[in-house]
Each structure stands twice: as structure tokens, then as C-alpha cells.
Amino acid sequence: MNTSGDRLKALLHECGLTPSDFAAQRGVTPQHVNNWFKRGVPLARLDEMADLFCVHRRWLRTGEGPKHHSPILRNSPLGPPPANPHTQLSAQGGRARKVPFYEMHNGLLSPVVGKHLCLPAKSLKGLGVQACNAICLAMPASNMTPLIPLQAILAVDLGMTQVVEGETYALLHNGVLRVNNLSLGQHGTLYLHSHDRRNYAVERYTAAQRQTQGLEILGWVFHWSHFRQQRPG
């Protein structure tokens, strides 16, 4: 693999994605993707592609250095992961993954021993989510109702912190867990949007405010699930 285009093609193969499916996900034409294969990933897209596939930008661009980032929790306020958090549930091909559950304690996220959510390994691979970067959390507030109910179980990809317009992310804000849709403005200004727009206004934080208030993007929310509170009737 001599070019970034070759490496991108290999990453798609690893994730089980066809060039057409990948093009549709990224909002480009299949011809764009074929051009990236032939001419290399455009410099303007390198960070996006590196974050998407959880690989180092330098490796994607040049092939040098480590391919993957270190395991999750490096340089983050999360506690140590539980033992063997990625145990395959099936010995026949690893059809599911145990994604560890985390809770807030004294402003830090800590693993809950023995608590996990089973997610299909194929689905994780198709989304480009590395199992080592996936954790589960409980929805902490009602700001995303009715789309995401309070206490719904969220699956978060810690390997994807780049803001994609309108996508849903888990955040830490002054030691408080939050979940919002995000968008970026000029000069690194971050906008937090809630699904319940009637009761929750859009919030705006400059780069300086984000730093002083400890506003950190934990990762992309790629799955949520919940039980109804009661049976109807």
C-alpha cells in the first residue's frame, strides 16, 4: 500500500464497506471515492477520514508510524476499562461484542463491573467503530426527547470526536455528562442543540469558553435503545 488511496481502500475492505456505500455515507459520488483511490485522499479530508476509521492521520497520509490510536481512555477523564471488556459472545466468528457500561462518579466516568450491552460485531464494523472505542452510557437528561428518552442506553464511539454537522455526541461539561447535537461555527465556536427545542435553547461556546468550562467531546452516539415505561391500557 503505497498511497493514501490504497490505505483508504484497505480500510473500506476491513469494515465491509463498498465504495458506493461509503460514498453515500459521506455525501459524495462514487467517482469521488474512485478518484481518492487513484490520486490519494485529499488533504482537506485527511482528518475526517482518520477520525472516521480511528487511524492516525500520519499513517493514512504517508503509511508511516502506528496505524491505530492507543486504546481508549488515554488522556481522558474516564476511569480504567473493566477486565476483558471486548469479550466475544460467540466462539464461532465473534457475532456480538460486550460493550462496557460506564457511569458518572464525582465528575469522572467509571466502568460498571459486570454491566454491558451486547451489540453485533458486524454492525460495529460497518459503522467503522472499533470495539475498543465503544462504551455505553445512560441518557442523562430530557433535552433530546422524544428522539432519545431519559435513561435510554447510548452506545458511544470514543474514537470519533470530530464534529459532523447535526450528529449526536456525548460530552463532559464541568464534570457533567451531556448529550447534544453539535455544529461548528467560526473560530472553533461550538453550538449545542437539543431535540426538544421548545424547552432547551441553543447554547454557544467559544474555544476559550470550552477550555475554561472543561467542555470536552467524548464521542459520537451511534446507537440508543430503551424500554417503554409501562404497558398501554
C-alpha positions as CSV (number, residue, x, y, z in Angstrom):
1,M,0.0,0.0,0.0
2,N,2.0,3.0,-1.3
3,T,-0.6,5.7,-1.3
4,S,-3.3,7.1,1.0
5,G,-5.8,5.9,-1.6
6,D,-4.5,2.3,-1.3
7,R,-4.8,2.6,2.5
8,L,-8.4,4.0,2.3
9,K,-9.4,1.1,0.0
10,A,-8.0,-1.3,2.5
11,L,-9.9,0.3,5.4
12,L,-13.1,0.1,3.5
13,H,-12.4,-3.6,2.9
14,E,-11.7,-4.1,6.6
15,C,-15.1,-2.5,7.5
16,G,-17.0,-4.5,4.9
17,L,-18.0,-1.3,3.1
18,T,-18.3,-1.0,-0.7
19,P,-17.1,2.2,-2.4
20,S,-20.7,3.0,-3.3
21,D,-21.9,2.6,0.3
22,F,-19.1,4.7,1.6
23,A,-19.8,7.4,-1.0
24,A,-23.4,7.5,0.1
25,Q,-22.4,7.8,3.8
26,R,-20.1,10.7,3.1
27,G,-22.4,12.5,0.8
28,V,-20.1,12.3,-2.3
29,T,-20.4,10.4,-5.6
30,P,-18.7,7.0,-6.2
31,Q,-16.5,8.8,-8.7
32,H,-15.1,11.0,-6.0
33,V,-14.2,7.8,-4.0
34,N,-12.6,6.2,-7.0
35,N,-10.6,9.4,-7.5
36,W,-9.4,9.2,-3.9
37,F,-8.3,5.6,-4.5
38,K,-6.3,6.6,-7.6
39,R,-4.9,10.1,-6.5
40,G,-4.9,9.7,-2.7
41,V,-7.1,11.2,0.0
42,P,-7.4,15.0,-0.4
43,L,-5.6,16.8,2.3
44,A,-8.8,18.6,3.3
45,R,-10.4,15.2,4.0
46,L,-7.5,13.5,5.9
47,D,-8.6,14.5,9.4
48,E,-12.2,13.4,8.6
49,M,-11.1,10.0,7.2
50,A,-8.6,9.4,10.0
51,D,-11.2,10.1,12.7
52,L,-13.8,8.0,10.9
53,F,-11.6,4.9,10.7
54,C,-9.9,5.5,14.1
55,V,-6.4,5.6,12.5
56,H,-3.6,8.1,12.7
57,R,-3.6,10.9,10.2
58,R,0.1,10.5,9.6
59,W,-0.3,6.8,8.8
60,L,-3.2,7.4,6.4
61,R,-1.2,10.1,4.6
62,T,2.2,8.5,4.4
63,G,2.0,5.0,5.7
64,E,4.5,5.8,8.5
65,G,4.1,5.4,12.2
66,P,1.4,3.4,14.1
67,K,-1.8,2.7,12.2
68,H,-4.2,2.8,15.2
69,H,-4.5,5.1,18.2
70,S,-3.7,3.8,21.6
71,P,-6.6,2.1,23.5
72,I,-9.4,4.3,24.8
73,L,-9.1,6.4,27.9
74,R,-5.6,7.8,27.3
75,N,-5.6,11.5,28.2
76,S,-9.3,11.4,29.1
77,P,-11.2,11.6,32.4
78,L,-12.6,8.1,32.0
79,G,-11.5,5.5,34.5
80,P,-9.7,2.3,33.6
81,P,-11.7,-0.1,31.5
82,P,-13.1,-3.3,33.0
83,A,-11.2,-6.6,32.5
84,N,-11.8,-8.1,29.1
85,P,-14.4,-5.6,28.0
86,H,-14.5,-6.8,24.4
87,T,-15.2,-10.5,25.1
88,Q,-16.8,-12.2,22.0
89,L,-20.1,-13.7,23.0
90,S,-19.9,-16.3,20.3
91,A,-16.9,-18.5,19.8
92,Q,-18.0,-19.1,16.3
93,G,-16.9,-16.0,14.5
94,G,-17.5,-13.4,17.2
95,R,-21.0,-12.4,16.2
96,A,-21.5,-10.0,19.1
97,R,-19.5,-7.7,21.4
98,K,-19.9,-6.9,25.0
99,V,-19.7,-3.1,25.1
100,P,-18.9,-2.0,28.7
101,F,-21.2,0.3,30.6
102,Y,-19.9,3.5,32.3
103,E,-21.5,5.8,34.9
104,M,-20.6,9.2,36.3
105,H,-18.9,9.3,39.8
106,N,-17.5,12.5,41.2
107,G,-17.2,14.1,37.8
108,L,-15.5,11.1,36.2
109,L,-16.8,8.3,34.1
110,S,-16.1,4.9,35.6
111,P,-16.8,1.4,34.4
112,V,-19.6,-0.6,36.0
113,V,-18.3,-4.1,36.7
114,G,-20.4,-6.8,35.0
115,K,-22.7,-4.4,33.2
116,H,-22.6,-4.2,29.4
117,L,-24.7,-4.0,26.2
118,C,-24.4,-6.7,23.5
119,L,-24.0,-5.2,20.0
120,P,-23.5,-7.1,16.7
121,A,-19.8,-7.1,15.7
122,K,-20.9,-6.7,12.1
123,S,-22.8,-3.5,12.8
124,L,-19.8,-2.0,14.7
125,K,-17.5,-2.9,11.8
126,G,-20.0,-1.5,9.2
127,L,-20.0,1.9,11.1
128,G,-16.2,1.9,11.4
129,V,-16.5,1.7,15.2
130,Q,-13.6,-0.2,16.8
131,A,-14.8,-2.3,19.7
132,C,-12.0,-0.9,21.9
133,N,-13.5,2.6,21.4
134,A,-17.2,1.7,22.2
135,I,-18.8,2.3,25.6
136,C,-22.3,2.6,26.9
137,L,-23.9,5.3,28.9
138,A,-27.4,6.2,30.2
139,M,-29.0,9.3,28.6
140,P,-28.5,11.8,31.4
141,A,-31.3,14.4,30.6
142,S,-34.5,15.0,28.8
143,N,-33.2,17.5,26.3
144,M,-33.3,15.0,23.4
145,T,-36.8,13.8,23.9
146,P,-38.8,12.3,22.3
147,L,-35.9,11.2,20.0
148,I,-33.8,9.8,22.9
149,P,-35.8,9.4,26.1
150,L,-34.2,10.0,29.5
151,Q,-32.2,7.0,30.7
152,A,-32.1,5.4,27.3
153,I,-29.0,3.3,26.8
154,L,-26.5,5.0,24.5
155,A,-23.6,3.5,22.6
156,V,-20.7,6.0,22.1
157,D,-17.7,5.8,19.8
158,L,-14.8,7.5,21.7
159,G,-12.7,7.3,18.5
160,M,-14.9,9.9,16.7
161,T,-14.8,13.3,18.3
162,Q,-14.7,15.4,15.1
163,V,-17.8,17.4,14.8
164,V,-20.1,16.4,11.9
165,E,-22.9,18.9,11.4
166,G,-26.1,17.8,13.2
167,E,-24.7,14.5,14.6
168,T,-25.3,13.5,18.2
169,Y,-22.4,13.4,20.7
170,A,-21.7,12.7,24.4
171,L,-19.9,15.5,26.1
172,L,-18.4,16.4,29.5
173,H,-19.2,19.9,30.7
174,N,-17.7,21.0,34.0
175,G,-17.8,17.3,35.1
176,V,-21.4,16.8,34.0
177,L,-22.4,14.3,31.3
178,R,-24.4,15.8,28.4
179,V,-25.8,14.6,25.1
180,N,-26.5,17.1,22.3
181,N,-26.5,17.5,18.5
182,L,-23.4,19.6,17.6
183,S,-22.4,22.1,14.9
184,L,-19.3,24.3,14.5
185,G,-19.2,28.0,13.8
186,Q,-16.3,30.3,13.0
187,H,-13.1,30.3,15.1
188,G,-14.0,27.0,16.7
189,T,-17.3,28.1,18.3
190,L,-19.3,25.0,19.3
191,Y,-23.1,25.1,19.2
192,L,-25.1,22.6,21.3
193,H,-28.6,21.8,20.0
194,S,-31.3,19.8,21.7
195,H,-34.1,17.8,20.1
196,D,-36.6,19.4,22.5
197,R,-36.3,23.0,21.1
198,R,-39.3,24.3,23.0
199,N,-37.6,23.8,26.4
200,Y,-33.9,23.9,25.6
201,A,-32.3,26.8,23.8
202,V,-29.3,26.5,21.5
203,E,-26.0,27.0,23.5
204,R,-22.9,28.7,22.1
205,Y,-19.4,28.2,23.4
206,T,-16.2,29.8,22.1
207,A,-12.9,28.0,22.0
208,A,-11.9,29.9,25.1
209,Q,-15.1,29.1,26.9
210,R,-14.8,25.4,26.0
211,Q,-11.4,25.3,27.6
212,T,-12.3,27.2,30.8
213,Q,-15.5,25.3,31.3
214,G,-14.0,21.9,30.6
215,L,-16.3,21.2,27.7
216,E,-15.0,18.1,26.0
217,I,-16.5,15.9,23.3
218,L,-16.3,12.3,24.4
219,G,-17.6,10.7,21.3
220,W,-20.2,10.1,18.7
221,V,-23.5,8.5,19.8
222,F,-24.2,5.8,17.2
223,H,-26.9,3.7,18.9
224,W,-29.6,4.1,21.5
225,S,-32.3,1.8,22.9
226,H,-34.9,1.9,25.7
227,F,-37.9,0.1,27.1
228,R,-41.3,1.7,27.4
229,Q,-42.1,2.8,30.9
230,Q,-45.4,0.9,31.1
231,R,-47.7,-1.2,29.0
232,P,-50.5,0.8,27.3
233,G,-54.1,0.5,28.5
